[in-house]
């Protein structure tokens, strides 16, 4: 199963040690973020971060592991001894089923 881990701590290399890391990326400064939303079929661009400063994700990892429980273990490994958070989301394939 593939999971996306949104990091709310500085990215580390711990996930790579588990052998399950497919890729990872650090996000650019949130001040240069833009969001595109549609209302009544009209797209509008909003400059700046979508969420408050301390709630901004700092990066993400894509991992491939056997279960949701293992994905949660990897998230806990990333956090080990640090404050912050990791959001764990399963990815779906084109048919809508979990990978």
Buried (B, 14 or more C-beta within 10 A) or exposed (E): BBBBBBBBBEBBEBBEEBEBBEEBEEBEEBEEBEEEEEEEEEEEEEEEBEEEEEEBBBBBBBBBBEEEEBBBBBBEBBBEEEEEBBEBEEEEEEEEEEE
